[in-house]
Amino acid sequence: MGMDLNLGLSNLGVGSDTYDVIIIGGGPAGASAAIYTARADLKTLVIDKGLTAGALGITEKISNYPGVPGPISGAELVEIMRGQAESFGAEFITDKVVGVDFDSDPKMVMAGTGTFHAHTVILATGSMGRTNSVPGEAEFLGRGVSYCATCDGAFFRDRVVAVIGNNDEALEEALFLTKFARRIHLIVPTPRLKAREPLIREMETAPQIEVRLSTRLKEIFGDGRVEGVRIHPRGGEEEILEVEGAFVYLQGGQPITDYLGAQLETAPDGCLLVDEEMQTSIPGVFAVGDLLCAHIKQAVIAAADGVKAAIAVDKYLNKREKLQIDWG
């Protein structure tokens, strides 16, 4: 039996430049939320760092996702979800969110390419964040160290920089930097890149990019500003690369909440706190997936969280007390 949710938004006076909902993160939680909000005729924007920037995107084989015969890669599964959301009208952009203002009305989301506004926000950024940085990373943040090439790339025109990472996000940012930097060292900690093939092929045709596989970043150093990085190729000797910028896209296992600026309540382990409808301590702001406490880290659970948040968004915007369902 199919179920159609009659969740249309009406008479809110939404301006053409304001979204009903912005979803930050396009993994299984964010993409599933977008399917439901877009299907409900809510103007939906998903801002995501890249298909392989999240935990599911870097998973090579999935055989236990309900309704999807495996094996299938995580990136392929996410692409299927996104395609479904786009078929209902959801808009996806590849960008990095660097800040939010939940006190403004409408709420404000600041990314590398611009600022976006929405009546509600769903946070779905997952748990690939890091707590441990390499020596010099924190010291030179804003003085040569950056986490956003689309934000800071223009400051490195005709300079030599390093990009550290192995996924879609790292390659997207390295390719963006080819507009400005004279030379880009792509330092990859793994034996191979974990990005999509089209990005790898595009990177291979960029003469400014030099790829160093199986290489660890050991230190970022300088005198007041970044002057170089110390790297260690697997099975080789440590090397010094003279660079003026270091763009770091390494991954960890902590909830990614740095862009929130301590606006939301968190548990001691850094995860966000929500009520039974996935709403955070700020009305109209919802959180799903691996951002949450006591969350089972499975794609299907994250997807279910996204659906719950999407239904709650509709309820919040339309001031309904309960979900309206059309069983036709």
Wavefront OBJ file of the C-alpha trace (Angstrom):
o trace
v 0.000 0.000 0.000
v 1.392 3.427 -0.948
v 1.095 6.447 1.282
v 1.035 10.042 0.029
v 1.675 12.750 2.600
v -0.418 15.830 2.011
v 1.986 18.268 3.586
v 1.737 21.334 1.349
v 2.836 24.675 2.759
v 0.292 27.449 2.334
v 0.012 31.186 2.865
v 3.379 31.702 4.523
v 4.329 34.595 2.292
v 7.627 32.937 1.398
v 9.855 35.194 -0.710
v 11.495 33.809 -3.840
v 14.926 34.032 -2.201
v 13.868 32.321 1.025
v 13.555 28.556 1.371
v 11.020 26.731 3.479
v 13.797 24.454 4.686
v 17.555 24.268 4.306
v 19.092 20.866 4.956
v 22.788 20.927 5.850
v 24.256 17.596 4.805
v 23.228 15.326 1.939
v 23.862 11.837 3.309
v 21.084 9.329 4.017
v 19.512 11.526 6.729
v 19.615 14.754 4.750
v 18.646 13.223 1.411
v 15.721 11.322 2.945
v 14.512 14.497 4.633
v 14.719 16.267 1.264
v 12.609 13.569 -0.412
v 9.794 14.201 2.061
v 10.010 17.991 2.242
v 10.217 18.366 -1.534
v 7.375 15.867 -2.035
v 5.377 18.074 0.338
v 5.931 21.075 -1.967
v 8.241 22.759 0.511
v 10.970 24.820 -1.136
v 14.002 22.743 -0.201
v 17.738 23.420 -0.446
v 20.357 20.818 0.486
v 23.905 22.060 1.069
v 26.443 19.246 1.050
v 30.226 18.956 0.886
v 30.251 16.053 -1.583
v 29.068 12.497 -2.139
v 32.091 10.933 -0.424
v 32.434 13.466 2.394
v 30.287 11.440 4.810
v 30.410 8.040 6.441
v 28.049 6.379 3.947
v 29.780 7.962 0.961
v 33.092 6.280 1.759
v 31.534 2.856 2.373
v 32.532 0.516 -0.431
v 29.878 -2.204 -0.119
v 26.347 -2.197 1.333
v 24.189 -5.320 1.188
v 21.675 -4.768 3.983
v 19.800 -1.575 3.032
v 16.089 -2.523 2.846
v 14.697 -2.592 -0.671
v 18.062 -2.044 -2.383
v 19.667 -5.304 -3.554
v 23.374 -5.245 -2.871
v 26.173 -5.041 -3.004
v 26.119 -1.328 -3.766
v 28.553 1.398 -2.810
v 27.548 4.037 -0.302
v 28.052 6.790 -2.873
v 25.712 4.999 -5.301
v 23.060 4.642 -2.607
v 23.282 8.338 -1.735
v 23.034 9.234 -5.437
v 19.804 7.233 -5.709
v 18.338 9.086 -2.710
v 19.396 12.472 -4.062
v 17.977 11.722 -7.481
v 14.651 10.875 -5.894
v 14.665 14.140 -3.916
v 15.592 16.135 -7.024
v 12.748 14.500 -8.957
v 10.372 16.100 -6.440
v 12.032 19.519 -6.780
v 14.722 19.599 -4.088
v 17.765 21.690 -4.962
v 21.252 20.378 -4.144
v 24.429 22.456 -4.120
v 27.992 21.419 -3.308
v 29.357 23.849 -0.745
v 30.633 24.031 2.805
v 28.599 25.711 5.541
v 30.861 27.913 7.654
v 28.333 29.543 9.977
v 24.673 29.912 10.918
v 22.475 32.489 12.632
v 19.419 30.898 14.170
v 18.330 34.114 15.926
v 17.582 35.853 12.640
v 14.170 35.624 10.981
v 14.334 33.881 8.583
v 17.226 31.748 9.755
v 20.560 32.346 8.043
v 23.037 29.785 6.702
v 26.428 31.044 5.541
v 28.398 28.949 3.036
v 31.502 29.468 0.945
v 29.593 30.672 -2.112
v 26.994 32.802 -0.375
v 24.379 33.256 2.329
v 21.023 31.468 2.272
v 17.811 31.996 4.265
v 15.061 29.618 5.373
v 12.185 29.358 7.827
v 13.489 26.029 9.121
v 16.808 24.168 9.118
v 17.592 20.456 9.347
v 21.122 19.614 10.496
v 22.416 16.376 8.967
v 26.191 16.823 8.924
v 27.055 13.463 10.476
v 29.998 12.431 12.599
v 33.169 12.601 10.541
v 34.549 15.517 12.559
v 37.957 15.560 14.230
v 39.028 16.340 17.774
v 42.770 15.904 17.261
v 44.589 18.271 14.946
v 48.121 18.021 13.605
v 50.802 20.272 15.148
v 50.449 23.801 13.816
v 46.910 23.371 12.501
v 45.177 25.313 15.253
v 48.041 27.795 15.608
v 47.874 28.881 11.968
v 44.104 28.770 11.489
v 43.251 31.932 9.573
v 46.936 32.521 8.859
v 47.361 30.034 6.067
v 45.325 27.116 7.430
v 41.778 26.907 6.106
v 38.929 24.433 5.970
v 37.161 26.139 3.065
v 38.823 26.807 -0.292
v 35.667 28.402 -1.692
v 35.861 30.886 1.186
v 39.592 31.631 1.172
v 40.976 30.508 -2.188
v 41.277 34.020 -3.625
v 43.839 34.893 -0.921
v 46.266 32.384 -2.451
v 46.498 33.689 -5.993
v 49.766 32.592 -7.674
v 50.913 30.795 -4.516
v 51.764 27.201 -3.664
v 49.334 25.418 -1.340
v 48.634 21.959 0.077
v 45.266 20.227 0.193
v 45.035 17.306 2.592
v 42.327 14.665 2.135
v 41.096 11.850 -0.098
v 37.360 12.356 -0.736
v 34.983 14.394 -2.894
v 35.319 17.425 -0.651
v 39.127 17.474 -0.895
v 39.107 17.087 -4.680
v 36.350 19.661 -5.188
v 38.346 22.149 -3.138
v 41.626 21.322 -4.901
v 39.964 21.827 -8.282
v 38.483 25.114 -7.089
v 41.952 26.265 -6.053
v 43.242 25.766 -9.611
v 41.559 29.101 -10.384
v 44.014 30.834 -8.065
v 47.000 28.804 -6.864
v 50.119 28.332 -8.963
v 50.704 24.816 -7.619
v 48.654 22.477 -5.435
v 50.072 19.502 -3.523
v 47.221 17.033 -2.900
v 48.332 15.011 0.125
v 46.336 11.782 0.355
v 46.712 9.723 3.555
v 45.362 6.532 1.929
v 46.790 4.407 -0.921
v 44.049 5.606 -3.260
v 41.536 8.387 -3.594
v 38.018 7.725 -2.296
v 36.338 10.285 -4.521
v 34.024 9.805 -7.488
v 35.648 8.881 -10.800
v 34.541 12.072 -12.644
v 36.331 14.174 -10.034
v 39.452 12.009 -10.228
v 39.517 12.302 -14.024
v 39.092 16.068 -13.835
v 41.868 16.285 -11.269
v 44.192 14.250 -13.503
v 43.835 16.854 -16.258
v 44.691 19.779 -13.955
v 48.402 20.553 -14.444
v 48.677 22.526 -11.186
v 47.768 19.516 -9.009
v 50.457 17.075 -7.846
v 49.067 14.014 -6.035
v 50.966 12.295 -3.223
v 49.288 9.027 -2.228
v 49.854 7.141 1.061
v 51.266 10.288 2.644
v 50.540 11.565 6.146
v 50.528 15.192 7.198
v 52.815 15.439 10.230
v 53.078 19.189 10.875
v 52.164 22.624 9.588
v 54.843 25.186 10.397
v 55.809 28.799 9.841
v 56.706 32.093 11.452
v 53.472 34.039 11.973
v 51.997 32.480 8.826
v 52.170 29.087 7.147
v 55.500 28.526 5.413
v 55.460 24.775 4.900
v 54.207 21.318 5.811
v 56.091 18.245 6.971
v 54.842 15.036 5.379
v 55.699 11.342 5.687
v 55.172 9.067 2.662
v 54.500 5.467 3.632
v 57.757 3.515 3.467
v 59.802 6.654 2.824
v 61.560 9.497 4.592
v 59.853 12.612 5.921
v 59.807 15.574 3.554
v 59.276 19.318 3.779
v 57.033 21.050 1.254
v 57.233 24.831 1.058
v 53.642 26.077 0.879
v 51.810 29.228 1.941
v 48.441 27.597 2.540
v 47.170 24.311 3.962
v 43.565 23.281 3.305
v 42.711 20.410 5.639
v 39.918 17.923 4.853
v 40.783 15.013 7.114
v 38.069 12.978 8.804
v 37.400 11.656 12.283
v 34.498 10.197 14.237
v 33.035 13.140 16.139
v 29.733 14.960 15.418
v 30.369 17.827 12.995
v 29.043 20.903 14.807
v 31.852 23.465 14.430
v 29.784 25.631 12.062
v 27.069 26.058 14.732
v 29.113 28.423 16.891
v 27.814 26.934 20.173
v 24.251 28.075 19.393
v 22.771 24.677 20.275
v 22.858 22.540 23.390
v 25.139 19.514 23.170
v 25.907 16.482 25.333
v 29.396 16.002 26.847
v 30.404 13.854 23.858
v 29.515 16.678 21.454
v 26.309 15.263 19.984
v 23.174 17.387 19.676
v 20.136 17.007 21.904
v 16.673 16.773 20.326
v 13.112 16.002 21.376
v 10.912 13.180 20.052
v 10.310 15.159 16.826
v 14.031 15.743 16.188
v 13.786 19.423 17.168
v 16.750 20.990 18.932
v 16.655 23.575 21.716
v 15.870 26.252 19.092
v 12.371 26.088 17.528
v 12.500 25.419 13.810
v 15.956 23.837 13.945
v 16.084 20.050 13.716
v 18.957 17.555 13.896
v 19.172 14.004 12.563
v 21.445 11.051 11.982
v 24.893 10.669 13.479
v 24.715 14.126 15.099
v 22.513 12.629 17.812
v 23.164 10.893 21.123
v 22.520 7.138 21.463
v 22.190 6.886 17.695
v 22.661 3.513 15.972
v 25.067 4.283 13.133
v 23.214 2.664 10.262
v 22.109 4.346 7.048
v 18.525 3.149 7.414
v 18.290 4.659 10.906
v 19.671 7.973 9.655
v 17.162 7.922 6.788
v 14.314 7.340 9.238
v 15.522 10.290 11.327
v 15.436 12.453 8.215
v 11.839 11.467 7.475
v 10.776 12.217 11.067
v 12.404 15.647 10.859
v 10.771 16.382 7.491
v 7.330 15.589 8.899
v 8.093 17.756 11.938
v 9.177 20.626 9.666
v 5.848 20.545 7.852
v 4.004 20.428 11.153
v 6.041 23.381 12.459
v 5.562 25.527 9.357
v 1.848 24.857 9.061
v 1.244 25.011 12.825
v -0.418 21.608 12.756
v -0.817 19.502 15.851
v -0.438 16.248 13.964
v 0.481 14.880 10.561
v -2.091 14.974 7.799
v -2.082 11.819 5.675
v -3.829 11.232 2.371
v -4.230 7.490 1.875
v -5.420 7.913 -1.727
l 1 2 3 4 5 6 7 8 9 10 11 12 13 14 15 16 17 18 19 20 21 22 23 24 25 26 27 28 29 30 31 32 33 34 35 36 37 38 39 40 41 42 43 44 45 46 47 48 49 50 51 52 53 54 55 56 57 58 59 60 61 62 63 64 65 66 67 68 69 70 71 72 73 74 75 76 77 78 79 80 81 82 83 84 85 86 87 88 89 90 91 92 93 94 95 96 97 98 99 100 101 102 103 104 105 106 107 108 109 110 111 112 113 114 115 116 117 118 119 120 121 122 123 124 125 126 127 128 129 130 131 132 133 134 135 136 137 138 139 140 141 142 143 144 145 146 147 148 149 150 151 152 153 154 155 156 157 158 159 160 161 162 163 164 165 166 167 168 169 170 171 172 173 174 175 176 177 178 179 180 181 182 183 184 185 186 187 188 189 190 191 192 193 194 195 196 197 198 199 200 201 202 203 204 205 206 207 208 209 210 211 212 213 214 215 216 217 218 219 220 221 222 223 224 225 226 227 228 229 230 231 232 233 234 235 236 237 238 239 240 241 242 243 244 245 246 247 248 249 250 251 252 253 254 255 256 257 258 259 260 261 262 263 264 265 266 267 268 269 270 271 272 273 274 275 276 277 278 279 280 281 282 283 284 285 286 287 288 289 290 291 292 293 294 295 296 297 298 299 300 301 302 303 304 305 306 307 308 309 310 311 312 313 314 315 316 317 318 319 320 321 322 323 324 325 326 327 328
